[in-house]
């Protein structure tokens, strides 16, 4: 995962960086006339790229290819060993519904060979079963086989026996003793993946070797990565792609592997409690691929990869933070925009694989010999909860969709449909750029173009730093043979806005000159093409077409007249009705929907009853076996709209009522029987006095209290009444509290835990049952000291009593998650 860089706590932001917006003198300009260099081919020496059915995967110096065509997929990290096996399939289907195409997963050595020679691929550690589920649902897999992974695990995922047997200087090198230990483990991984590689017709398309690696002593560096690749090939890991993490001067053999990059919205691994300055991931970068806040734990000082070296490789991302963990000394609490605003920035900077870490949160299983989380007690850099690894991910530790999930889907669907157009487009930097990530006065934007077509990317959002409103904004894009100004009338870009706009976009023969709404997806209804956009709040939606390619444009209020060679439809009111119909000079008419952003978040796409359809619902959703699976938390009412309408009403696991149409959507409703689950608590012991926090560990920062200190935790008995899962998806235990660390136990057995960051703590009862839950349940809250030198977000530090310590349980709820299955008949 991400790693350490020194956080300069005394950093002073340049004077004036956080002032109000300055009026921009005329349009914001970019020159996109220079010819783009053709992609370099034949440089990389990778593995077998053709599957038995003839499908191919490839890569050149600029982008990935699938079946010979440019390909820009979405990849999400999901650690199967951190979630009960019984939940894997539905969670993979949720990822697929959200537009993820590749599942990345670490193979943790300590999980599979905790005791030397005793390999465990059973139950929640069943690698083969997980990959088979991915194959079943047409999800591709990138296996990150290590041997060292990190991922906030003890020893970076190395088993304790290995660390004891092999000297520290010999680990992660070509030392014979180390390689001799790796070989039998990798042999077992290969046995588990037999028949599941791309060349066999399976979903495993790539292997990541090592992780966050820049060591350069004898037997290390590029020669070690080369040795690992040769070992992987000797075991039979012959795949289309081999990757390594590329940041902080990564060392790797040229031509043999592809470096991948990333960046995070915050740095919970930082040393001190101060708020961070603006993070680089919100600022377009045109000279470097490395996120400024990515580092390497235990890494060395190394020269950064230079642009000439990286010009041989496409700009691929593997670790764009779709969340961050809560670590003991720093506890960020993210908003959806903290992650979503990174998308236009990274894509507009040239990224051609959008890979997330983590896309799905999870929990550390307890080992036979020890707790397995990263901890300063085992000389690791960070302290994390022993079990909880929610990561504030789009799919949480509980398995539920966070609000971020639907927000990210807005761009995933765009990439699923139009990523092939974007991938070969060249990044073009604007004439005026911010002087640094801390310069908030200069607008942040870029374009990517191929010929005269392209996309415009804009970001007016930075985590924890309100950006100024940008009045009177126009963008001027110089293209070969044309200078395009958009919009025709200057607009205001609101504070916190971020977007992707198309220009000179071919819509089935009709040329869209530009849109001030974001392109979302498309679908075919019979022979009729439909395009779906959504409008950003505060920005008038406008679509302009080239009259040379269009015969007529019609809106609900009537036909639109062409003016100056263009059909312009301005001030479109977002909604679920057809906003306009465009008749190209040739071919069928094109229907266009312009949703509001909120409506787009609630709109999903799937193949149902033999046709592409849009499904409109405020509930959580995934699709399985021609069924729409819906989940609703707290409220037993379901609403769903389907377009195009079905020939026959779907069958439902609950009584279903057909409702009125909502724009193009035929709606249905259903209501489950209300389930009341009571959660009662009884105080068993008040919180004691916690001594001053200690400093130490490799980070020389504040460290998690000792086990002895945890004896000062306040303790409650938790009793649940009517807590039965039959007929429910789950029961979410919601704890609102103030304190330092919260732990839920069954007797003396720790079930799960978390560090306080100001948000209520969510626990999946279904996960606990899968673990073999036994009563009674005990809840402990370690008091938080008022003088604790930890980072909490503004407004999230609790009120303290006169004692200067707080361990307060404010509320406990048991919230049912209802389920509805709609079976679609053909």
Secondary structure, 3 states (H helix, E strand, C coil): CCCCCCCCCCCCCCCCCCCCCCCCCCCEEEECCCCCCCCCCCCCCCCCCECCCCCEEEECCCCEEECCEEECCEEEECCHHHCCHHHHHHHHHHHHHCCCCEEEEECCHHHHCCECCECCCCHHHCHHHHHHHHHHCCCEEEEEEECCCCCCEHHHHCCHHHHHHCCCCCCCCCCHHHHHHHHHHHHHHHHHCCCCEHHHCCCEEEEEECCCCCCCCCCCCHHHHHHHHHHHHHHCCCCCEEEEECCCCCCCCCCCCEEEEEECCCCCCCCCCCCCCCCHHHCCCCCCCCCCCCCCCCCCCCCCCCHHHHCCCCCEEEEEECCCCCECCEECCCCHHHHHHHHHHHHHCCCCCEEEECCECEECCCCCCCCCECCHHHCCCCCECCCEECCCCCECCCCCECHHHHHHHHHHHHHHHHHHHHHCCEEEEECCCCCCCCCCCCCEEEEEEECCEEEEEEECCCCCCCCCCEEEEEEEEEECCEEEEEEEEEEEECCCCEEEEEEEEEECCEEEEEECCEEEEEEEECCEEEEEEEECCCCCEEEEEEHHHEEEEEECCEEECCECCEEEEEEECCCCCEEEEEEECCCCCEEEEEEEHHHHHCEEEEEECCEEEEEECCCEEEEECCEEEEEEECCCEEEEEEECCCCCCCEECCCEEEEEEECCEEEEEEECCCCCCEEEEEEEECCCCCCCCCEECCCCEECCCCCCHHHHCEEEEEEEECCCCCCEEEEEEEEEEECCEEEEEECCEEEEEEECCCCCEEEEHHHHHHCCCCCCEEEEEECEECCCCCEECCCCCCCCCCCCEECEEEEEEEEEEEEEEEECCC
